[in-house]
Amino acid sequence: MDNPLDSRFKTLSDGWQTFAQLPDQNAGATPRLCRWLLKSAEFWLVDTLLSYENSPDARIGGVFITLRSPCRSMKEYWLFLANEFTSWAGAYVSNEARTNLNLHWDSPYVAHEQDAPRRFLEMLNQFARLIAPHQNGPLVLCLFPTVGTEPDVFSRFLFQFLSQSMPTSLRLLVRDEHEKPALDSLAKSLGRNMHSQFLDMQVPEYVSKITSGGDPNEPANRIREYQKALALALAPDRTRPDQKDIPEAERIAVDALKLCDEQKWHSLAASIHIALAYAFFEENRNKEALVRYQQALDITEPAYKKGDTYAGYTSAIAWLGLASMDEREGSRAKQEAHYQQVTERAVAVQEPIMAVQTLYMLAQLYRKWSKHIQENEQYERIFTLADGLTPTQRVYVKLPEIGAAYYKQQSTYNQRQTALARLKGLLGESWVP
């Protein structure tokens, strides 16, 4: 069977070429901003396909810089972009496939919002000059802000950004929902300086192709159908956004769990219990949520002891759920114990990002409870784990934010200097709290 991704790559490539080959507009200037209108359910596939573009498997060629910081306010967004970009660029030039190019990138973190616009533009221009001799194809800044973004703020940012002194080779790519476009007003304001194009990635056909070719009674196909039905039952009804069909989800879960038991799919069975537990938790049905979390652990812990690493990771997910319940019920000791369990398990199964995030939650709890010695202990554990993270991962776990919080906790000059030296070692010499 042909690779179903091939036709999606072609749709993407053709869409880009349509934009790249537009004739000159407005005194010899081509449009700098391209908007792809997509069905909201197809955003993930575009992300997946674009991730290939900075790998040996690139189809379009060129350099696609994808930044996903949420856009909630202009000042904050400039700051987020500056730090996300410098981390991205550091990871890009240090990639093994490019080490023979002898590229070097300093990764200075930007600390102040007022300095962020200038620094971000400086770094973009610096990066463009750095890779220009080795570049084969376009240089594209993909701004794909995540959940929490304010569309009006993002529109104003794009309008302002296009007026700045950018690298002449740089083009911007943004996504917008075909069903409910958020950037139509910007498109009207920019006129021919913004190119909009609908891309139909045909996700239903894609899913059909990758799941076809098997007997519908095969266990793998049956469990996929159960998962799909369970997800639909637990998704809020569009006519009643606050309602889920939990009875239907429980009915589906009975059959799905029976199949998981037959096939010894431990983690999959536990994930079904966890999904139901979370649904119960959202409905304030704490006792039923507790039962489901415990059922998940009754499956995963024996499997983990027999060497199933992913089952151990799934246990950590259940403990995080239990910690949320503990917080709601005001049970400090249990909440602390569950966070400790998550951290220890995350380290054991080599999930350092989960460990860092949980330790930070624990540090914040200790601060809330005025347990400052324990709070500092968690920060030390965080920094030890952060030594093994990549620059991009350090941004992802919000290490600059964590570091600033830790620095503020130091009460003496010597403590602050020691903390600053430690943090500069992780975040770069230019980092300041």
N, C-alpha and C positions, 0 to 999 in steps of 0.2 A: 504494500500500500504506500502511495506517495506520502511524504511528510506533510501533514496538514498545516505546518507552520510556513511552508514555502509560499503559499498564496498570500498569507498574511504579511510576510516580509515584502512581497511584491507590492501589496497595497500601500505599505508604509513607504517603500522606496519611491514608488510612483508619485505618492503624495508629496514627498520631499522634492523630487525633481520638478514637479509642477511649480512649486514655490521658487526653487533655485533658478529656474529658467525664465522667470518673469522678465519682461522687457523693462528697460530703464523707465522710471517715472520721475516726475517733478525735478526738473533740472539735472537729469542724469543720475538720480539716486534710485536704487531699487528698494522695495519694501524691506524693512529690517525685521518685522514681526510677523510670524506665521501663527495662526490659530487653527488648531485641528478640532473640529466639532465631532465628538464621539458620543456614542451611547454610554451612559454613566457606567454600565456594567462591563464596558470594554476598556476602561482605563488601565486595568491591571495587565491586559495583554500588550498594550502599547509600551508600558513600562518594561515588560519582559523582553520584548523585541528590541527596544532601544538599548537594553543592557548588553546586547551582543555587539553594539557598535564600537565599543572600546576594547574589543577582544580580537583574537586572530580570526574569528568567525564573522567579522563585520560584513554586512551586505551593502550598506550605503557608502561606507568609508568616511573618514573625517573624525572629528572629536566631538562627542556629545556630552556636555557637562550637565548632569541632572541634579538639581537642587530641590529639596522637598520641605524646607522649613515652612511652618505655617505663617500666613500673613495676617496678623491681627491689628497691627499698628505700623505706620510707616517707619518710625525710628527703630522699633524692635526688629522689623523685617530686614532693614539694611544691616543691622548687627548680626542677625542670624545668618544672612547670606554671606557676609564677609567671613565668618568663622567656618561655616559649612564649606565654602568654596576653597579656602586655604587648606583645609583638611583633605578635601577631594583632590586638589591639585598635588598635594604631597604624596597621596596614595597613587595617583596616576603616574607620576614621573618615577616613582620607586618600583613600579611594577617590573617583574623580572623580564618581561618581553621587551622592555624599553631600556634596560640597564646599559646596553651597548651604545646608547645614544649619548651617554655622559651628561644627562640633564641633572640639574640641581634645583631644588625648591625649598626655600626657607618657609617654615610654617608658623608665622606669628599670629597669635590670637589677638583679636581686636576687643578691647575692653570697654570702650566708651561709645555710646550711641551717636554722639555728635561727630565722632571721627569716622564712623563706619562707612558712610557713602563714599568719601574720598578714598579710603583705604581699599574698599571693594573694587572701585574703578581702577585704581592703581594696580591692584593685583591681577585684574582681568587683562589689562594692557601688558603687564609683565609676562603673564603666562602666554599670551598670544605671540609676543616676541620670542619667547623661549622655544616654543614648538614650531614656529614658522618654517625654519629650515627643514624640518622633518615631516611637515604636515602634508597629507594627501587627502584632500577633501575639505568639507566645510568645518568651521568652528561654530558650534551651536550651543547656546545657553538655554537649556530646557528648564523652565520655571514651573514646577508641578507642586504647588503648595498643598499640604496635607489638611486633614480634618481640622476645623476651627478657623479656617481662613474666612476673612470678611471680603466678599466680592468687590464691594465699593472701594475698599482700601487697596486691594490688588490692582484694580483698574487705574486708580490714581498713581500707584507706584509705577506701573508700566508706562503711563503717559510721561511721568517725570524721568524715568530711566532712559527712555528713547531720546530725550533732549540732552543727555550727558555725552561726554567725550569717550565713546567706546572704541575698541579696536575696529578698524575698517572692515576686517574680515568676519566680524562676529554677527551672527544672526540669532534671533530669539524665537523660541518655540513654546507655545502655551497650549493647554487643553481646555476645552469648554464642553459643557453638557449639551448635546444636540437637542434633548427633550426640553431643557430649560436653560438657555444660554445666559451666562452672567456677564459676558463682556460685549454685548451688543452695543451699548452706549459708547464704549471705547472705540469699537469698530467704526461707528458713525463719526466720531470726533477725528479719528486718524485718516479716514477715507482710504485712498489708495496706498497709504503707507502701512496698512495692515492687511494681510492676505488671510481670508477665512476659507476653509475647505472642509467639507464633510467627508470623513473616512468611515466606510462600513467594514468593520473587521469581521463581521459574520461569526460572532462567538457561538451562537447556537449550533451552526453547522460545524464549527471547529470542535466543540465538545462532542457532538455526535460522531465525528470521525475518529476522535481519539478513544472513544469508548465503544466503538462498533467492532464487529468482527468476532464477537464471542457469543456463546450460548447464554441467553438471558437467565438460565437457571444455574449458571456457574456461580460459585460463592462470591467471587470478586465483583461480578456484575450485580448480584443481588444486594451486596452491602452498599454499593454505590447508590442504588435506588433507595435503599433505606436512609442513607445519609441525606440524600436530596429531599426526601419526604420529611425527615426530621427537621432539617433546616427551614423548610417552608412552614412547618407547624409552629416552630419557635420564633419565626419572624413576625413582627407586629402586623396585624391586618391593616391594610391601607385605609379601610373605612373606619377602623377602630384602632388608632395608633398605639393605644395603651394596652391592648389585649393580645395575648398569645393563646393558641389552642393547645394548652398543656395536656388535657386529656387525650387528644389525638397524638401528641408527642409521646406520651407514656405508652399508648397502644403500639405505636411503631417501635418504640424502644424494646418492648418485650420480644418481638420477632428478631430485631437486630441483635440483641444481646444473646439470644439463643444461637444465632448463627456464629457470632463471635466465640461463644463457648465451644461450639463444635470445631471451629477452625483454630482454636487457641490463639485468637487475636487479642492478647491481653490489653495492650495500650488502647486499641480501638474501642474495646468494651468500656474501659475506664473513661475514655473521652465522652462516650454517650452519657454515662452517669454524671460527669462533670457538666455537660451541657444542660442537663435537666436540673442539676443542683443550682446552677447560675440562674436559670429561669425561675425556680422557686424562690431564690434569694431576692430577685427583682420584684417578686410578688409579695415579699415580706412573709413567706411561708418558711420560716427558719428551720423548724423541726424536720420538714421534708427535705430541705436543702442539706442539712447535716447528715441525714440518712444516706443521701446520694453520694456526698463526698466520701463518707466512710466506706460505702460499697466500692467506690473507685479505688480507694487505698487497699481494701481487702483483696483486690485483683492485682494491683501494681506492685505492692511491696513483696509478696512472695515471688513474683516474676523477676523483680530486680535482684533479689537474693540469689536467684539462679543464673544471673548474668545478663538479664535484659536491660540494657542501659536506657533505652527509650522509655521503658516502663518506669524507671527511676525518675526520669525527667517529668513524666506525667504525674507522678506522686507530688512533685514540687508544685505543679499547677494546682492540684487539689489543696495542698497546704496553703497556697496563696488565697484560694477561695475561703478556706476556713479562717484565715487571718482577717479577711473582710467581715466575716460574721462576728468574730471576736470583737472587732472595733465597734460594730453596731451594738453589741451587747455589753460593751464596757468591760470586757474581761482582759485586763492588761497582761496577766501572767500567760494566758493561753496565746494571746496575739504575739507576744515576745517569743514564746516557744516555737510557734509556727513559722515565724520569720527566720529564726535560727535554723530550723529544719530545712527550709527552702535554701538558705545560703549554703549549708553544709552539703546538701544534695547537689546543688548547682555546681559547686567546686568538684565534687566527686565524679560527676558525669561530664565535666569539662564544658560547662556553660557559663563562662565568666561574665557575660553581659547580664544574664539573669542574676548572678551573684552580686554584682556591683549595684544593680538597681534595687535589690532587696536590702542590701546593707545600708544603702542611703535611706530607705524607708525606715529601717531600724534606728539609724542615727537620729532621724527626725523625731521618732517616738521618744528616744531617750532624752532629747532636748526638751520635748514637751513635758516629760516627767521629771526634768531637772536632774537627770543622771548623767553628769557631764563626763565623768571618767569613762563610763560605758560608751557614751557618744563618741569620744575621741578614739576609742578602741575600734569602732566601726569604720571611722575614716581611715585609720591606719590599714585596716584590712582592705578597704577600697583601693588605696594607692598601691598596695602590694599587687593586687589583681590587675590594676590598670597598667602596670609595667609590661604585662603581656598582651595588651590590646594594641590594635593598629590606630593611627591617628584618626581615621574615620570612625572607628568604634568608640574612641574616647569622646568624640563629639556626640555620637548617638546616645551614649549613656549620660550626657550632660556633665562631663567631667569639669569643664570650666565653671559651671554653676556650682557643682559640688565643692570644687576647690575654693571658690570665693566664700561659700558658707563656712568651710573649715577654717579659712584664714581669719574670718571675723570672730571666730570663737577663741582665738589665741589672746591671752590677756597681758603678756609681757613682750617687751621688745625682742628678746632672744627667741621666744617661742614663735613670734611672727617671722623672724628672719629664717629660722629653721624651716617653718612651713613654706615660706616663699621659695626657698632653695629647692625643696622637694617638689613643689608644684611646677616650677620652671623646668625642672628635669623632665616632667611629664608633658607639659603644655608648650614648651618653647621659651627661650630667654626673653622674648618680648611680652610674654603674658604678665598682666598685672591684675590684682584682685579688684 
